[in-house]
């Protein structure tokens, strides 16, 4: 009886150029990892054809579509209000340097109100939820802190509007 040599395909870094969503599976060299579907794809028997077949799959394409259409969390984290406030303070300081900050606060009232849109409100809620998770706060404790924000920051419209309760945070 003759033994036939079985060829096994391993992950090739060149796959990344054709399939942007693929990476090497960290646990097995004969598998690739789909970053969209969050699953391993066995390459050992058919190699690149397995990736082509996976790319044509309806579940993969649906997840890829949702990934492209959905808003990224970093959209809420990149808007920098302090840059805008600094610009207003600098402009006011040039008018009357000794009263720069107080004039800025008077002049910037309408400018700051422009930032108190639903995006700022949503950003605040998302940041608080992310903080709750990353610091391992309890959902109930985080919800109680939200109700306290309006008392601690009485001049903040965002703090007054936040209504995160334990079920919305978790």
C-alpha positions as CSV (number, residue, x, y, z in Angstrom):
1,X,0.0,0.0,0.0
2,X,1.4,3.3,-1.1
3,X,1.2,6.4,1.1
4,X,0.2,9.5,-0.7
5,X,1.7,12.8,0.4
6,X,-1.0,15.2,1.7
7,X,-0.3,18.8,1.1
8,X,-1.4,21.3,3.7
9,X,-1.9,24.9,3.0
10,X,-0.7,27.5,5.5
11,X,-1.7,31.1,5.8
12,X,0.2,33.4,3.5
13,X,0.7,37.1,4.3
14,X,-0.1,37.9,0.7
15,X,-3.7,37.0,1.3
16,X,-4.1,40.3,3.1
17,X,-3.6,42.2,-0.2
18,X,-6.6,40.6,-1.9
19,X,-8.7,40.1,1.2
20,X,-8.4,43.1,3.5
21,X,-10.6,41.6,6.2
22,X,-8.3,38.5,6.7
23,X,-5.5,38.0,9.2
24,X,-3.4,35.0,10.3
25,X,-5.1,32.9,12.9
26,X,-3.0,33.3,16.1
27,X,-3.6,29.7,17.2
28,X,-3.1,27.7,14.0
29,X,-1.0,28.4,10.9
30,X,-3.3,26.4,8.6
31,X,-6.2,28.8,9.4
32,X,-7.0,32.4,8.5
33,X,-9.1,34.8,10.7
34,X,-12.0,36.9,9.3
35,X,-12.0,40.2,11.2
36,X,-15.6,40.9,10.0
37,X,-17.2,37.6,11.0
38,X,-14.8,37.0,14.0
39,X,-14.2,33.4,13.0
40,X,-11.4,31.1,11.8
41,X,-11.4,29.8,8.2
42,X,-9.6,26.4,7.6
43,X,-7.1,26.7,4.7
44,X,-5.5,23.3,5.1
45,X,-7.3,21.5,2.3
46,X,-8.3,24.1,-0.3
47,X,-6.2,27.2,0.7
48,X,-7.1,30.5,-1.0
49,X,-10.3,29.0,-2.4
50,X,-11.6,28.8,1.2
51,X,-11.2,32.6,1.5
52,X,-12.8,33.2,-1.9
53,X,-15.7,31.0,-0.9
54,X,-16.0,32.8,2.5
55,X,-16.0,36.2,0.8
56,X,-19.0,35.2,-1.3
57,X,-21.0,34.1,1.7
58,X,-24.2,35.9,2.5
59,X,-23.4,36.2,6.2
60,X,-20.0,37.7,5.6
61,X,-21.3,40.2,3.0
62,X,-24.2,41.2,5.3
63,X,-21.8,41.8,8.2
64,X,-19.4,43.7,5.9
65,X,-22.3,45.9,4.8
66,X,-23.3,46.7,8.4
67,X,-19.7,47.4,9.3
68,X,-19.4,49.9,6.6
69,X,-22.7,51.6,7.3
70,X,-22.6,51.8,11.1
71,X,-21.2,54.7,13.0
72,X,-17.9,54.2,14.7
73,X,-17.6,54.9,18.4
74,X,-14.5,57.0,17.8
75,X,-16.7,59.5,15.9
76,X,-18.0,60.5,19.3
77,X,-14.6,60.6,20.9
78,X,-12.7,62.7,18.4
79,X,-14.8,66.0,18.5
80,X,-12.7,68.3,20.6
81,X,-14.7,71.0,22.4
82,X,-11.6,72.3,24.3
83,X,-10.0,73.4,21.1
84,X,-13.0,75.5,20.3
85,X,-13.2,77.0,23.8
86,X,-9.5,77.8,23.6
87,X,-10.0,79.6,20.4
88,X,-12.8,81.7,21.9
89,X,-10.6,82.5,25.0
90,X,-7.7,83.5,22.8
91,X,-9.9,85.8,20.7
92,X,-11.4,87.4,23.8
93,X,-8.0,87.8,25.4
94,X,-6.8,89.8,22.4
95,X,-9.6,92.3,22.9
96,X,-8.9,92.8,26.6
97,X,-6.1,90.7,27.9
98,X,-6.8,91.2,31.5
99,X,-10.3,90.0,31.3
100,X,-9.8,87.3,28.6
101,X,-11.5,84.4,30.4
102,X,-14.5,86.3,31.7
103,X,-15.1,87.9,28.3
104,X,-14.7,84.5,26.7
105,X,-17.3,83.0,28.9
106,X,-19.7,85.8,28.1
107,X,-19.0,85.7,24.4
108,X,-18.9,81.9,24.1
109,X,-22.4,81.3,25.5
110,X,-23.9,81.0,22.1
111,X,-20.9,79.1,20.7
112,X,-21.1,76.5,23.5
113,X,-24.9,76.1,23.1
114,X,-24.2,75.1,19.5
115,X,-22.2,72.1,20.8
116,X,-25.1,71.0,23.1
117,X,-26.7,69.2,20.3
118,X,-27.9,65.6,20.4
119,X,-24.3,64.6,19.2
120,X,-22.8,66.0,22.3
121,X,-25.5,64.5,24.4
122,X,-25.0,61.1,22.7
123,X,-21.2,61.5,23.1
124,X,-21.6,62.1,26.8
125,X,-23.8,59.0,27.3
126,X,-21.4,56.8,25.3
127,X,-18.4,58.1,27.2
128,X,-20.1,57.4,30.5
129,X,-21.1,53.9,29.3
130,X,-17.5,53.2,28.2
131,X,-16.2,54.5,31.5
132,X,-18.6,52.3,33.4
133,X,-17.4,49.2,31.5
134,X,-13.7,50.0,31.5
135,X,-13.7,50.9,35.3
136,X,-15.9,47.9,36.1
137,X,-18.5,50.1,37.8
138,X,-21.8,48.4,38.7
139,X,-24.7,49.4,36.4
140,X,-26.8,50.5,39.4
141,X,-23.9,52.6,40.8
142,X,-23.3,54.2,37.3
143,X,-27.0,55.0,37.0
144,X,-27.0,56.6,40.4
145,X,-24.0,58.7,39.4
146,X,-25.9,59.9,36.3
147,X,-28.7,61.2,38.4
148,X,-26.2,63.0,40.6
149,X,-24.5,64.7,37.6
150,X,-27.3,67.3,37.3
151,X,-26.8,68.3,40.9
152,X,-23.0,68.4,40.7
153,X,-23.0,70.3,37.4
154,X,-26.1,72.5,37.6
155,X,-25.0,74.7,34.7
156,X,-24.6,71.8,32.3
157,X,-27.4,71.1,29.9
158,X,-25.9,67.8,29.0
159,X,-25.8,66.6,32.6
160,X,-29.4,67.7,33.1
161,X,-30.5,65.8,30.0
162,X,-28.6,62.5,30.7
163,X,-31.2,59.8,31.6
164,X,-29.0,56.7,31.7
165,X,-30.5,54.0,34.0
166,X,-29.0,50.6,34.8
167,X,-30.8,48.9,31.9
168,X,-29.7,51.4,29.3
169,X,-26.0,51.4,30.6
170,X,-25.8,47.6,30.7
